[in-house]
């Protein structure tokens, strides 16, 4: 009986020893496969979390950070979008300014041509901000060009809310500096100045005549500056007579009829500059004496 026990014990020990020798082998295989998986996977910022996660869930956790990286993803998406737009020949137009622009963009949605005013192969990006003053124009444009590629046509309708807020001399100096910097910031864009419209009421003065004189002075200076840069302008001559039907009850903003006239002027200058077809292009060019 004792001999039998010794034989059994030795066999048992041999089996256990064999198992112990096999465990390092399995560990080696596991470590080699894990190393291969780590080499195959892209680098992840949070390696600590990934190493403690169970092996089956490691792959999904390591893929997610690579998707959320903003730099490479945005660069690829932007280049693909730009290539598609170039292939399709889509013209980009920005219209930026005060609440006049904001309300015009809203009114455009109710018209047949929609936001793009029915202009062929053209996308109009309306950027209207209530109460916008001239000093806010350049910073806003710098932000916008981080989001979108530079436009083919850049239409500016801004400055009326600055009249009376600062002295006219300072305003004209600010106007010149702003337009010059915009021209440098958008060297490939066609710059268009949209004349400031008359009003029945002005926020910072009750002297309507003095404010109208200042408005006309700003428009004259802006037209000279933009023209010297090779740009264009829109005079909006329909509003010179201050027809009450073109204005909202507040005497500042435009009525439905006024918005239609404003949008038609935008359409005319865009179709003329880009030499594309619009819904009323022929009539626009025939009656477009107020265009550059």
MARDRENMAR-869840 format. One record per atom (N, C-alpha, C, CB): x, y, z; residue in one letter. Coordinates in steps of 0.02 Angstrom, whole numbers, padded with zeros to 5 digits, always signed. Atoms other than C-alpha are relative to their C-alpha. Glycine has a CB too. Layout:
<pts>
XYZA
...
</pts>
This chain:
<pts>
+00040-00061+00000X
+00000+00000+00000X
+00042+00064+00000X
-00046+00000+00060X
-00041-00061+00001X
+00135+00131+00039X
+00031+00011-00067X
+00053-00002+00052X
-00032-00008+00066X
+00221+00093-00127X
-00050+00028-00050X
+00028-00067-00025X
+00052-00025+00046X
+00059+00121-00218X
-00011+00074+00008X
-00065-00037+00009X
+00011-00071-00013X
+00037+00288-00133X
+00056+00041-00030X
-00006+00013+00074X
-00056-00038+00027X
+00212+00342-00184X
-00006+00006-00076X
+00067-00033+00018X
+00007-00002+00073X
+00180+00295-00364X
-00054+00049-00021X
-00017-00069-00027X
+00055-00046+00016X
+00016+00390-00365X
+00022+00071+00011X
-00061-00015+00043X
-00021-00068-00015X
+00095+00541-00286X
+00048+00026-00053X
+00033+00003+00069X
-00047-00023+00051X
+00235+00546-00412X
-00035+00015-00065X
+00054-00054-00012X
+00039-00013+00062X
+00112+00533-00555X
-00038+00064+00006X
-00048-00057-00014X
+00038-00062-00010X
+00006+00668-00480X
+00044+00061-00004X
-00035-00001+00068X
-00047-00056+00003X
+00156+00778-00455X
+00023+00014-00072X
+00061-00014+00045X
-00020-00009+00070X
+00209+00746-00634X
-00053+00036-00040X
+00014-00065-00032X
+00054-00034+00035X
+00039+00798-00696X
-00004+00073+00019X
-00067-00034+00015X
+00003-00070-00022X
+00038+00953-00589X
+00059+00040-00028X
+00000+00004+00076X
-00058-00035+00028X
+00215+00992-00644X
-00009+00015-00073X
+00062-00041+00010X
+00013-00012+00071X
+00162+00972-00824X
-00046+00058-00011X
-00030-00060-00033X
+00046-00057+00006X
+00019+01092-00799X
+00035+00066+00015X
-00059-00009+00047X
-00036-00061-00016X
+00134+01217-00718X
+00046+00021-00057X
+00041-00010+00064X
-00043-00017+00056X
+00252+01205-00865X
-00040+00027-00060X
+00041-00061-00022X
+00041-00023+00055X
+00108+01234-00985X
-00027+00070+00011X
-00058-00047-00010X
+00027-00067-00013X
+00046+01392-00899X
+00044+00056-00027X
-00010+00009+00075X
-00042-00052+00030X
+00198+01498-00945X
-00007+00002-00076X
+00072-00010+00018X
+00007+00002+00072X
+00176+01437-01123X
-00062+00036-00023X
-00002-00073-00025X
+00063-00035+00017X
-00005+01497-01127X
+00008+00075+00011X
-00058-00027+00042X
-00010-00072-00014X
+00046+01660-01047X
+00041+00032-00054X
+00034+00009+00068X
-00041-00028+00054X
+00179+01682-01179X
-00040+00011-00062X
+00058-00046-00015X
+00042-00008+00060X
+00053+01652-01317X
-00047+00060+00008X
-00041-00063-00013X
+00047-00056-00012X
-00070+01773-01238X
+00035+00066-00005X
-00033-00007+00069X
-00037-00064+00002X
+00063+01906-01216X
+00020+00018-00071X
+00061-00004+00044X
-00019-00014+00069X
+00121+01886-01396X
-00059+00024-00040X
+00029-00062-00032X
+00059-00023+00037X
-00057+01902-01463X
-00021+00069+00022X
-00058-00049+00010X
+00018-00067-00024X
-00089+02051-01351X
+00046+00052-00030X
+00004+00003+00077X
-00047-00046+00030X
+00070+02133-01415X
-00017+00014-00072X
+00071-00026+00006X
+00018-00009+00070X
+00015+02103-01593X
-00060+00045-00007X
-00015-00067-00033X
+00059-00042+00002X
-00153+02181-01557X
+00018+00072+00014X
-00053-00024+00049X
-00019-00069-00017X
-00069+02332-01478X
+00036+00033-00058X
+00044+00000+00063X
-00036-00029+00057X
+00042+02357-01630X
-00050+00018-00055X
+00053-00049-00026X
+00049-00012+00054X
-00107+02344-01748X
-00044+00059+00013X
-00042-00061-00011X
+00046-00054-00017X
-00212+02470-01653X
+00037+00067-00001X
-00031-00012+00069X
-00029-00067-00001X
-00181+02660-01672X
+00011+00023+00071X
-00044+00050-00038X
-00013-00025-00068X
-00112+02757-01521X
-00061+00033+00028X
+00059+00049+00000X
+00057-00028-00035X
-00241+02808-01393X
+00025+00041+00058X
-00048-00056+00024X
-00022-00043-00054X
-00227+02951-01269X
-00008-00035+00067X
-00039+00065-00001X
+00013+00030-00065X
-00303+02852-01124X
+00019-00074-00001X
-00075+00008+00019X
-00023+00069+00001X
-00195+02694-01124X
-00016-00036+00064X
+00074-00002-00014X
+00012+00032-00064X
-00225+02662-00939X
-00068-00033+00002X
+00007+00051+00056X
+00068+00028+00000X
-00411+02636-00961X
-00004-00059-00046X
-00051+00053-00020X
+00005+00054+00049X
-00387+02527-01115X
+00035-00063+00025X
+00031+00022-00066X
-00037+00058-00021X
-00258+02412-01031X
-00037-00039+00054X
+00067+00020+00025X
+00037+00033-00053X
-00373+02373-00884X
-00067-00028-00024X
-00011+00047+00057X
+00065+00024+00025X
-00524+02337-00994X
+00006-00072-00022X
-00025+00045-00058X
-00001+00069+00024X
-00570+02157-01038X
+00017-00002-00074X
-00068-00035+00011X
-00025+00005+00068X
-00496+02095-01201X
-00054+00007-00053X
+00034-00066-00009X
+00052-00007+00053X
-00662+02080-01298X
-00022+00072-00010X
-00060-00042+00017X
+00025-00068+00006X
-00708+02262-01262X
+00055+00050-00015X
-00037+00021+00062X
-00056-00046+00011X
-00535+02334-01296X
-00007+00035-00068X
+00066-00037+00004X
+00002-00029+00067X
-00562+02361-01483X
-00048+00058-00006X
-00019-00052-00050X
+00046-00057+00006X
-00719+02471-01472X
+00025+00060+00038X
-00068-00019+00025X
-00022-00057-00040X
-00643+02577-01334X
+00057+00036-00032X
+00019-00023+00070X
-00058-00031+00031X
-00485+02607-01434X
-00018+00035-00065X
+00054-00052-00013X
+00020-00032+00062X
-00577+02655-01594X
-00032+00067+00012X
-00048-00045-00038X
+00038-00061-00013X
-00686+02790-01515X
+00042+00062+00003X
-00039-00007+00064X
-00039-00061-00004X
-00546+02914-01471X
+00025+00023-00068X
+00058-00010+00046X
-00025-00020+00065X
-00480+02911-01649X
-00053+00037-00040X
+00024-00061-00039X
+00055-00034+00035X
-00651+02971-01710X
-00010+00070+00027X
-00065-00040+00005X
+00015-00064-00032X
-00664+03114-01587X
+00057+00050-00006X
-00016-00011+00072X
-00055-00047+00009X
-00496+03192-01633X
-00021+00052-00052X
+00065-00036-00022X
+00030-00052+00043X
-00548+03360-01709X
+00044+00017-00059X
-00013+00062+00041X
-00044-00024+00052X
-00393+03405-01809X
-00002-00039-00064X
+00069+00001+00024X
-00002+00038+00062X
-00370+03263-01935X
-00068-00010-00031X
+00031-00066+00012X
+00067+00013+00026X
-00557+03228-01950X
-00026+00060-00038X
-00048-00019+00057X
+00025-00060+00031X
-00600+03409-01989X
+00038+00015-00064X
+00005+00059+00048X
-00040-00015+00059X
-00456+03426-02111X
-00021-00044-00059X
+00074-00010+00015X
+00021+00045+00054X
-00510+03273-02210X
-00069+00019-00025X
+00000-00073+00025X
+00068-00018+00020X
-00693+03323-02209X
-00001+00064-00040X
-00044+00007+00061X
-00001-00064+00035X
-00651+03500-02263X
+00028-00008-00070X
+00042+00050+00039X
-00029+00009+00066X
-00540+03443-02406X
-00047-00037-00047X
+00065-00038+00005X
+00048+00036+00041X
-00671+03320-02467X
-00057+00045-00022X
-00028-00060+00038X
+00054-00046+00017X
-00807+03452-02459X
+00022+00051-00052X
-00026+00036+00062X
-00025-00050+00047X
-00698+03578-02549X
+00009-00030-00070X
+00067+00027+00024X
-00009+00033+00064X
-00655+03452-02686X
-00067-00011-00035X
+00036-00066+00009X
+00067+00011+00029X
-00840+03410-02710X
-00029+00065-00027X
-00047-00029+00053X
+00028-00064+00022X
-00888+03594-02720X
+00035+00024-00063X
+00007+00052+00056X
-00037-00021+00059X
-00750+03630-02846X
-00021-00040-00061X
+00075-00006+00011X
+00020+00043+00055X
-00803+03482-02951X
-00069+00021-00026X
-00001-00073+00022X
+00068-00019+00020X
-00983+03541-02951X
-00004+00073-00023X
-00048-00012+00058X
+00000-00069+00020X
-00936+03723-02982X
-00049+00043+00038X
-00013+00005-00072X
+00047-00038-00041X
-01039+03793-02838X
+00032+00066+00022X
-00023-00041+00061X
-00024-00066-00021X
-01017+03980-02809X
-00023+00014+00071X
-00026+00055-00048X
+00015-00015-00070X
-01010+04036-02628X
-00007+00076+00009X
+00055-00027+00047X
+00014-00071-00012X
-01086+04203-02576X
-00016+00009+00074X
-00058+00026-00044X
+00017-00019-00069X
-01085+04279-02402X
-00033+00068-00001X
+00064+00001+00046X
+00032-00065-00011X
-01203+04419-02353X
+00000+00012+00075X
-00073+00003-00030X
-00008-00012-00071X
-01157+04492-02184X
-00020+00071+00017X
+00072-00014+00022X
+00021-00067-00020X
-01230+04638-02089X
-00047-00002+00060X
-00032+00036-00057X
+00043-00011-00057X
-01360+04699-01967X
-00067-00037-00009X
-00013+00075+00010X
+00066+00032+00002X
-01543+04653-01941X
-00033+00007-00068X
-00045+00030+00053X
+00026-00005+00068X
-01580+04713-02118X
+00015-00064-00038X
+00030+00061-00037X
-00020+00063+00031X
-01484+04561-02179X
-00037-00059+00031X
+00076-00010+00005X
+00034+00054-00035X
-01561+04450-02047X
-00072-00008-00023X
+00002+00012+00076X
+00070+00002+00021X
-01739+04495-02096X
-00006-00017-00074X
-00034+00067+00015X
+00002+00016+00071X
-01699+04483-02280X
+00009-00075-00011X
+00055+00039-00038X
-00010+00072+00006X
-01637+04305-02257X
-00063-00038+00018X
+00058-00024+00045X
+00063+00031-00020X
-01799+04260-02168X
-00052+00007-00056X
-00027+00030+00065X
+00047-00013+00054X
-01900+04340-02308X
+00016-00042-00062X
+00000+00074-00019X
-00020+00038+00059X
-01801+04245-02440X
-00029-00071+00001X
+00075-00004-00006X
+00026+00069-00005X
-01868+04079-02375X
-00072-00005-00026X
+00002-00023+00072X
+00070-00001+00023X
-02044+04131-02426X
-00005+00015-00075X
-00040+00050+00039X
-00001-00015+00071X
-01991+04176-02603X
+00014-00063-00041X
+00051+00054-00016X
-00008+00058+00043X
-01983+04058-02750X
+00072-00026-00002X
-00023+00017-00071X
-00070+00020+00005X
-01793+04057-02759X
+00030-00025+00064X
+00040+00056-00025X
-00026+00022-00064X
-01770+04023-02574X
+00061+00038+00022X
+00016-00074-00004X
-00058-00033-00028X
-01612+04065-02479X
+00052+00018-00053X
+00032-00045+00052X
-00049-00013+00053X
-01507+04056-02638X
-00027+00045-00055X
+00023-00066-00029X
+00032-00048+00046X
-01626+04175-02729X
-00007-00028-00071X
+00041+00064-00002X
+00010+00031+00065X
-01644+04051-02871X
+00060+00007-00047X
-00059+00029-00033X
-00059-00009+00042X
-01467+04084-02933X
+00033-00068-00012X
+00051+00050+00033X
-00026+00066+00020X
-01393+03936-03027X
+00070-00011+00030X
+00003-00006-00076X
-00066+00021-00026X
-01246+03843-02946X
+00028+00048+00052X
+00049-00007-00057X
-00022-00050-00049X
-01239+03967-02803X
-00032-00015+00068X
-00018+00070-00023X
+00024+00007-00068X
-01255+03951-02615X
+00013+00065+00037X
+00034-00060+00036X
-00006-00063-00037X
-01288+04108-02512X
-00003-00015+00074X
-00056+00050-00020X
-00005+00009-00072X
-01237+04109-02330X
-00018+00067+00033X
+00071-00025+00023X
+00024-00062-00030X
-01338+04241-02238X
+00025+00005+00072X
-00077+00003-00002X
-00026-00011-00068X
-01256+04313-02082X
-00024+00069+00024X
+00078-00005+00001X
+00029-00062-00025X
-01370+04445-02008X
-00004+00000+00076X
-00069+00011-00030X
-00002-00005-00073X
-01352+04505-01828X
-00033+00066+00021X
+00073-00004+00027X
+00036-00058-00022X
-01473+04623-01744X
+00044+00047+00041X
-00060-00020+00041X
-00039-00050-00037X
-01391+04785-01684X
+00074+00000-00016X
-00009-00010+00071X
-00071+00005+00016X
-01225+04745-01767X
+00028+00068-00019X
+00011-00050-00057X
-00034-00063+00016X
-01105+04893-01774X
+00064-00015-00040X
+00017+00039+00065X
-00057+00009+00045X
-00955+04921-01886X
+00060-00033+00034X
+00021+00068-00028X
-00058+00028-00036X
-00826+04875-01753X
-00006-00076+00009X
+00007+00033+00068X
+00010+00073-00008X
-00901+04699-01744X
+00008-00038-00066X
-00069-00013+00028X
-00001+00032+00066X
-00887+04665-01930X
+00062-00044-00011X
-00003+00052-00054X
-00062+00036+00013X
-00704+04614-01944X
+00009-00061+00046X
+00059+00046+00007X
-00005+00059-00043X
-00701+04501-01789X
-00048-00056-00020X
-00013+00019+00072X
+00048+00051+00020X
-00857+04413-01850X
+00023-00036-00064X
-00070+00032-00012X
-00024+00031+00062X
-00782+04382-02022X
+00058-00047+00014X
+00022+00054-00050X
-00056+00044-00018X
-00626+04308-01943X
-00025-00066+00029X
+00047+00035+00050X
+00029+00062-00027X
-00734+04184-01850X
-00032-00041-00055X
-00053+00017+00055X
+00035+00035+00053X
-00837+04140-02003X
+00047-00037-00047X
-00043+00048-00040X
-00046+00032+00047X
-00686+04100-02111X
+00035-00060+00031X
+00052+00049-00025X
-00024+00061-00032X
-00634+03970-01983X
-00049-00058-00011X
+00011+00011+00075X
+00053+00050+00009X
-00798+03881-02017X
-00007-00019-00074X
-00066+00025+00027X
+00011+00011+00072X
-00812+03900-02206X
+00059+00026-00040X
-00065+00034-00023X
-00050-00026+00046X
-00696+03926-02353X
-00019+00070-00022X
+00008-00047-00061X
+00013-00069+00022X
-00679+04104-02418X
-00050+00000-00057X
+00066+00034-00022X
+00052-00002+00052X
-00826+04155-02527X
+00025+00028-00065X
-00059+00041+00024X
-00015-00032+00064X
-00823+04202-02709X
-00022+00073+00000X
-00034-00038-00058X
+00027-00068-00006X
-00927+04356-02669X
-00016+00013+00073X
-00064+00009-00044X
+00013-00020-00069X
-00932+04446-02501X
-00037+00067-00001X
+00066+00006+00040X
+00042-00060+00000X
-01075+04572-02481X
-00006+00025+00072X
-00070-00015-00030X
+00000-00030-00067X
-01066+04691-02332X
-00054+00053+00004X
+00070+00032+00016X
+00052-00050-00014X
-01215+04786-02264X
+00003+00015+00075X
-00071-00025-00022X
-00012-00014-00071X
-01156+04859-02099X
+00025+00071+00010X
+00050-00052+00029X
-00024-00067-00016X
-01129+05029-02019X
-00054+00048+00021X
+00036+00027-00058X
+00054-00047-00017X
-01299+05110-01999X
-00009+00007+00075X
-00066-00023-00032X
+00008-00003-00073X
-01306+05065-01815X
+00057+00036+00035X
-00006-00070+00028X
-00056-00038-00028X
-01140+05155-01790X
-00009+00075-00009X
+00065-00022-00032X
+00012-00071+00012X
-01208+05321-01854X
-00028+00033+00063X
-00048+00011-00059X
+00021-00034-00061X
-01223+05440-01707X
+00029-00031+00063X
-00075+00000+00005X
-00031+00033-00057X
-01139+05315-01592X
+00070+00027+00012X
+00003-00076-00011X
-00066-00032-00004X
-00967+05388-01630X
+00001+00058-00049X
+00057-00051-00014X
-00006-00057+00044X
-00911+05547-01717X
+00010-00024-00072X
+00057+00046+00021X
-00003+00019+00070X
-00923+05543-01906X
+00072-00009-00024X
-00036+00052-00043X
-00070+00005+00020X
-00736+05572-01928X
+00030-00066+00022X
+00040+00059+00028X
-00025+00064-00027X
-00694+05424-01817X
-00032-00059-00036X
-00013-00005+00076X
+00035+00054+00035X
-00824+05318-01905X
+00030-00011-00070X
-00075+00016-00005X
-00028+00006+00067X
-00750+05356-02076X
+00070-00031+00003X
+00004+00069-00034X
-00067+00030-00008X
-00575+05312-02014X
-00007-00075+00015X
+00038+00035+00057X
+00012+00070-00015X
-00642+05150-01942X
-00024-00038-00061X
-00052-00006+00057X
+00025+00030+00061X
-00731+05114-02105X
+00058-00017-00047X
-00050+00046-00035X
-00056+00011+00045X
-00572+05134-02207X
+00045-00057+00025X
+00041+00064-00007X
-00042+00053-00029X
-00469+05026-02089X
-00032-00069-00006X
+00016+00016+00074X
+00036+00064+00003X
-00602+04890-02085X
-00002-00028-00070X
-00071+00009+00026X
+00004+00024+00069X
-00625+04879-02273X
+00069-00021-00026X
-00030+00053-00045X
-00068+00018+00022X
-00437+04876-02303X
+00021-00068+00029X
+00050+00054+00020X
-00018+00064-00031X
-00414+04733-02180X
-00041-00057-00028X
-00010+00004+00076X
+00042+00052+00031X
-00560+04638-02255X
+00028-00020-00068X
-00073+00024-00007X
-00028+00014+00067X
-00482+04654-02428X
+00063-00043+00006X
+00017+00066-00036X
-00060+00041-00011X
-00320+04580-02359X
-00019-00070+00024X
+00047+00034+00050X
+00022+00063-00029X
-00413+04444-02266X
-00032-00046-00052X
-00048+00011+00057X
+00034+00038+00054X
-00512+04391-02421X
+00026+00023-00068X
-00078+00010+00005X
-00030-00025+00063X
-00394+04423-02567X
-00032-00028-00063X
+00073-00015-00001X
+00029+00032+00059X
-00486+04304-02684X
-00075+00013-00006X
+00013-00074+00003X
+00072-00012+00000X
-00662+04363-02642X
-00016+00067-00034X
-00028+00000+00072X
+00024-00062+00030X
-00759+04494-02740X
-00038+00039+00053X
-00044-00013-00063X
+00030-00040-00054X
-00800+04629-02613X
-00055+00045-00027X
+00055+00042+00035X
+00057-00041+00021X
-00969+04715-02627X
-00026+00040+00060X
-00057-00044-00029X
+00029-00042-00051X
-01029+04863-02524X
-00074+00011-00015X
+00038+00068+00005X
+00072-00012+00006X
-01217+04871-02496X
-00016+00064+00037X
-00041-00061+00028X
+00012-00066-00029X
-01270+05051-02466X
-00046-00003+00061X
-00031+00046-00051X
+00043-00006-00059X
-01341+05093-02295X
-00065+00034-00020X
+00035+00041+00057X
+00066-00024+00021X
-01527+05125-02312X
-00024+00058+00043X
-00051-00057+00004X
+00029-00055-00039X
-01622+05281-02258X
-00047-00026+00054X
-00037+00050-00045X
+00045+00017-00054X
-01727+05280-02101X
-00045+00059+00017X
+00039-00023+00063X
+00044-00052-00026X
-01872+05375-02029X
+00017+00015+00073X
-00074-00021-00006X
-00020-00008-00070X
-01802+05352-01854X
+00071-00025+00009X
-00048-00037+00048X
-00068+00019-00015X
-01623+05347-01791X
+00008-00007+00076X
+00050+00051-00028X
-00005+00016-00071X
-01571+05274-01625X
+00035+00054+00041X
+00037-00066+00009X
-00042-00044-00040X
-01442+05402-01572X
-00010+00074-00014X
+00072-00018-00010X
+00012-00070+00015X
-01513+05563-01641X
-00071+00010-00025X
+00051+00027-00051X
+00066-00018+00026X
-01678+05649-01676X
+00005+00046-00060X
-00041+00033+00055X
-00011-00044+00057X
-01601+05758-01810X
+00005-00045-00063X
+00065+00043+00009X
+00003+00046+00057X
-01656+05655-01960X
+00043+00025-00058X
-00073-00008-00023X
-00038-00027+00057X
-01577+05772-02088X
+00075-00010+00010X
-00016+00075-00009X
-00072+00009-00014X
-01406+05767-02004X
+00021-00073-00006X
+00017+00027+00070X
-00016+00071+00004X
-01412+05579-01991X
+00000-00025-00072X
-00050-00041+00042X
+00002+00019+00071X
-01460+05562-02174X
+00062+00024-00036X
-00064+00027-00033X
-00061-00026+00031X
-01314+05672-02224X
+00060-00044+00019X
+00013+00073+00023X
-00055+00044-00022X
-01197+05563-02121X
-00003-00067-00035X
-00003-00010+00077X
+00009+00064+00034X
-01269+05406-02198X
+00026+00004-00072X
-00074-00021+00000X
-00022-00008+00069X
-01240+05471-02374X
+00076+00008-00004X
-00034+00060-00032X
-00073-00009-00001X
-01062+05522-02328X
+00035-00067+00009X
+00020+00049+00057X
-00029+00066-00011X
-01023+05348-02264X
-00005-00042-00063X
-00035-00036+00059X
+00009+00039+00062X
-01094+05269-02422X
+00048+00023-00054X
-00072+00006-00025X
-00046-00026+00051X
-00991+05384-02534X
+00071-00024+00013X
-00002+00077-00001X
-00068+00020-00018X
-00830+05345-02441X
+00009-00075-00011X
+00016+00018+00072X
-00004+00073+00008X
-00867+05158-02441X
+00004-00019-00074X
-00060-00034+00033X
-00001+00015+00071X
-00901+05157-02628X
+00068+00016-00031X
-00055+00040-00037X
-00067-00018+00025X
-00737+05248-02664X
+00052-00051+00022X
+00019+00070+00025X
-00049+00048-00026X
-00639+05128-02553X
-00006-00067-00035X
-00009-00008+00075X
+00011+00066+00030X
-00717+04970-02622X
+00018+00001-00074X
-00073-00022+00010X
-00016-00005+00071X
-00700+05030-02801X
+00075+00001-00011X
-00032+00063-00030X
-00073-00002+00006X
-00515+05066-02774X
+00031-00068+00012X
+00029+00051+00050X
-00024+00068-00012X
-00496+04886-02717X
-00024-00050-00053X
-00024-00024+00069X
+00025+00044+00053X
-00579+04818-02873X
-00067-00031+00017X
+00049-00053-00014X
+00064+00028-00020X
-00744+04785-02785X
-00059+00034-00034X
-00008+00006+00074X
+00063-00026+00029X
-00925+04829-02825X
-00043+00028+00056X
-00038-00056-00038X
+00045-00028-00050X
-01071+04912-02739X
-00072-00003-00024X
+00019+00073+00016X
+00072-00002+00015X
-01261+04915-02730X
-00028+00063+00032X
-00037-00065+00028X
+00026-00064-00026X
-01348+05083-02712X
-00070-00004+00029X
+00001+00051-00055X
+00070+00007-00024X
-01526+05022-02678X
-00039+00064-00013X
+00000-00017+00076X
+00032-00064+00017X
-01599+05172-02770X
-00075+00000+00013X
+00013+00015-00072X
+00072+00002-00014X
-01778+05112-02738X
-00018+00033+00066X
-00025-00072-00001X
+00014-00026-00068X
-01761+05173-02559X
+00016+00074+00008X
+00039-00040+00051X
-00021-00070-00006X
-01695+05348-02597X
-00059+00047+00013X
+00036+00022-00063X
+00059-00044-00009X
-01870+05423-02604X
-00034-00011+00067X
-00050-00012-00056X
+00029+00017-00065X
-01910+05346-02434X
-00075-00014-00005X
+00012+00057+00050X
+00069+00023+00008X
-02070+05268-02496X
-00021-00038+00063X
-00008-00045-00064X
+00021+00032-00063X
-02164+05222-02335X
-00019-00074-00008X
-00057+00037+00030X
+00021+00070+00010X
-02227+05060-02413X
+00059-00049+00000X
-00038-00006-00066X
-00060+00043+00000X
-02048+04995-02418X
+00026-00013+00071X
+00054+00031-00042X
-00026+00004-00068X
-02025+05014-02231X
-00050-00030+00049X
+00021+00069+00024X
+00040+00027-00055X
-02087+04928-02075X
-00029+00058+00040X
+00043-00046+00045X
+00032-00052-00041X
-02196+05023-01952X
+00049+00035+00046X
-00056-00030+00041X
-00049-00032-00046X
-02042+05057-01843X
+00043+00052-00035X
+00044-00053+00030X
-00038-00051+00037X
-01968+05165-01982X
+00073-00017-00010X
-00006+00064+00035X
-00071+00021+00005X
-01804+05068-01977X
+00007-00061-00045X
+00028-00016+00070X
-00004+00062+00038X
-01830+04893-02045X
-00045+00004-00062X
-00020-00060+00044X
+00036+00000+00063X
-01909+04845-02210X
-00065-00040+00003X
+00044-00027-00055X
+00063+00037+00007X
-02084+04789-02255X
+00012-00059-00047X
-00057+00047-00028X
-00006+00056+00047X
-02118+04636-02361X
+00020+00025-00069X
-00067-00039-00005X
-00018-00030+00064X
-02110+04745-02515X
+00072+00024+00000X
-00048+00058-00017X
-00069-00024-00006X
-01949+04823-02454X
+00050-00057-00001X
+00008+00040+00063X
-00044+00058+00000X
-01870+04654-02420X
+00006-00030-00070X
-00025-00053+00049X
-00002+00027+00069X
-01917+04596-02595X
+00047+00042-00044X
-00071-00001-00030X
-00043-00045+00039X
-01831+04749-02670X
+00074-00011+00019X
-00020+00073+00010X
-00068+00010-00024X
-01677+04722-02562X
+00029-00065-00027X
+00001-00001+00078X
-00023+00066+00024X
-01665+04538-02611X
+00010+00000-00075X
-00051-00054+00019X
-00008-00004+00073X
-01689+04578-02795X
+00066+00034-00017X
-00059+00039-00031X
-00064-00034+00011X
-01541+04697-02785X
+00059-00046+00013X
+00005+00063+00044X
-00052+00049-00014X
-01435+04562-02705X
+00007-00050-00057X
-00014-00037+00067X
+00000+00048+00055X
-01485+04440-02841X
+00032+00030-00062X
-00071-00023-00016X
-00027-00033+00060X
-01442+04565-02978X
+00076+00004+00001X
-00030+00070-00007X
-00073-00009-00002X
-01266+04600-02919X
+00036-00067+00000X
+00020+00041+00062X
-00032+00066-00002X
-01227+04416-02885X
+00000-00031-00070X
-00037-00046+00050X
+00004+00029+00067X
-01287+04358-03056X
+00046+00038-00049X
-00072+00001-00026X
-00043-00040+00044X
-01191+04501-03137X
+00073-00016+00012X
-00013+00074+00012X
-00071+00013-00016X
-01027+04467-03046X
+00020-00071-00018X
+00012+00012+00074X
-00017+00070+00013X
-01033+04278-03063X
-00018-00022-00070X
-00035-00044+00050X
+00021+00016+00068X
-01108+04284-03237X
-00037-00066-00003X
+00062-00002-00047X
+00043+00059-00001X
-01236+04153-03194X
-00072+00022-00011X
+00007-00039+00068X
+00070-00014+00014X
-01422+04140-03224X
-00040+00002+00065X
-00029-00052-00047X
+00046-00004-00056X
-01552+04196-03099X
-00071+00000-00026X
+00013+00063+00042X
+00070+00003+00021X
-01741+04194-03101X
-00020+00061-00040X
-00045-00009+00060X
+00019-00061+00034X
-01751+04374-03157X
+00063+00035-00026X
-00040+00047+00047X
-00065-00028+00018X
-01576+04399-03226X
-00006+00050-00057X
+00047-00056-00020X
+00005-00045+00058X
-01627+04479-03392X
-00029+00067+00021X
-00043-00032-00054X
+00030-00062-00023X
-01741+04606-03309X
+00047+00037+00047X
-00067-00014+00036X
-00045-00030-00047X
-01610+04636-03176X
+00054+00040-00036X
+00032-00053+00045X
-00054-00033+00036X
-01472+04679-03298X
-00027+00059-00040X
+00035-00049-00045X
+00028-00055+00039X
-01589+04788-03400X
-00014+00060+00044X
-00065-00023-00034X
+00017-00055-00045X
-01642+04891-03249X
+00054+00011+00053X
-00067-00013+00034X
-00050-00002-00053X
-01478+04877-03154X
+00047+00059-00003X
+00041-00062-00003X
-00043-00059+00003X
-01415+05056-03172X
+00029+00017+00069X
-00039+00059-00027X
-00025-00015-00067X
-01390+05061-02984X
+00055-00049+00020X
-00056-00002+00051X
-00053+00047-00014X
-01267+04917-02993X
+00066+00029-00025X
-00013-00069-00032X
-00065-00022+00022X
-01081+04941-03013X
+00012-00021-00073X
+00055-00029+00045X
</pts>
